[in-house]
Amino acid sequence: MGKLDIIKIISEKRCIIGEGPIWNECENTLYFTNGMGDEICSYNFTNDKLSVRPLPFSVSAFAFDKQNRLIVSNANGVHFLNSDNTLSPIYDQNIKIDYANDMKVGPDGAIYVGTQSGKRKGVSDKIDGKLYRIAPSGEVEILLDNLILSNGMEWSIDEKKFYHTDSDTRIIKEYDFDKKTGKISYTGREIYIRGVDGFTIGQDNNLYVACWGQGHIAVIDTQTLQIKEYIDTPCRIPASCGFCGKDMDVLAITTASYHADMDNDKNAGFTVLAKMQIKGRLPYIFAK
């Protein structure tokens, strides 16, 4: 097991499920959500201050557009979040994107968002989770269907490959990615990872995968699609991770206190900041 060079544990907020860590370069701020807690958390690196914004609904993930407007995914789809906590549409609201979960902007400036199935939510027996692409024009298309829990996603450093997991299968699949069209095509390569949840990529082209309930980050070599190593986390339930900081060399790991053994997991729900030897890349911006 590798060891993290921890520089801070943000203990001012214990999240029920910490998710969606994303770096905002304009604000020098890390955003993450307290899923099931109906809060947006933001940690400013300039003044070392954590801010918590209550919401009238839960949020799963974030993105930003070129005007630095905040975009959120939630049970009712994907929206711009206004300063008064109202939502503004990004796409035709006659299109239903129910139970939106993890979300990122891709190299093509489009939003990619996955949904949970009715079976996963306990509202039906349907395995109908999907991965959607929302173009800058607002056009919506379905890229993947019949998913249980569409979750982590990322693009290779050369932007030619796309990685995605349906967490209930515990498998990350690799796809060829067409930057001009946003189309994806399964390469036939995949890897089984116990507890696979949210993940990110480093400039070394390795995936850094938060492994729910396993107490570690799995480092995946995308050349071989094999596990290179596990990195211990100071919490049992890492839920997601993302690079952040001025030099993009800090790994933010969001964690969960949901169903945690609090007697033996004192950092459950806290967000961990660790100095890394490699750097990540800045998040892509919607409609850039």
C-alpha positions, 0 to 999 in steps of 0.5 A, a space after each residue: 500500500 502506498 501512503 498519502 502525503 496529507 496536508 489537510 483534513 477538512 474536518 469542519 464539515 462531516 458529509 453524509 456522502 461527500 461527492 463531486 470534488 471539482 476545482 474552480 481555477 477562477 476562485 482558487 476554490 475546491 467545490 464538493 457536495 454533501 450528498 444527502 445533506 443538501 449542501 454545497 461545500 467550497 474550500 478556498 485555498 487563498 484564505 483557508 476557509 470552508 463555506 457551506 451553502 444550504 440548498 432545498 434539494 440534494 446535489 450529486 456533482 458540479 460543473 462550470 461554464 465559461 461565464 463561471 456559472 455553477 451547474 449541478 446535477 440532481 434528482 431532476 436532471 442538470 441545471 444552472 444553479 442561481 444565486 437564490 437557489 433557483 434552477 435554470 434550464 440547460 436543455 429542453 425540459 420536456 426531456 427527462 433526466 431522472 436521478 442524475 448522478 455523477 457529471 463532468 464536462 468532456 474535452 468537447 465542451 459537452 456535459 456528460 451525466 449518468 443516472 441511477 436506475 429505478 431499481 437502484 432508487 427502489 421505485 421500480 424493477 427497471 434497470 434503466 440508468 443511462 449516460 447522457 451527453 448534453 451538447 453546448 446547443 442543449 441537444 441531449 443524446 443517450 450514449 449508454 443505457 441499461 445501467 444500474 448506477 452510472 458513476 465515475 467517468 474520465 478522459 485519457 490525457 490525449 482525449 482519445 479514450 473515455 472511462 466509465 463505471 456502472 458502480 454496481 458492476 464494479 467494472 470500469 470500461 474503456 471506450 474510444 472517444 471522438 472529440 468532434 462528435 462526442 461518440 463513444 465506442 467500447 474497446 473491449 477492455 475493462 477492469 474489475 475494481 471492488 468498491 469502484 466509485 468516483 475517479 480522476 486522471 493524472 498527467 501520468 495517464 493513470 486513473 485514481 479511483 476512490 474505492 467505497 468501503 475499501 479504505 484506499 485509492 486504486 491507481 490504474 495504469 491505462 496502458 495495461 488497464 491493470 492496478 498499479 498500486 493501492 494508496 491508503 486513505 485515512 477513512 474507510 469510505 472514499 467516495 470520489 477524488 479530483 485534482 485541485 490547487 494552483 499547481 493541480 498537484 493536490 488530490 482532494 478525496 471526498 468521503 462518507 459517514 453514511 453507515 460508517 463505523 464511527 468508532 473505528 473511522 474517525 475521519 468518516 465524512 471529512 474531505 482529505 487534501 493530499 500533496 501528490 508527486 504528479 499533477 492533474 489537469 484543469 476541469 473542462 468548461 461547458 460550451 468552451 
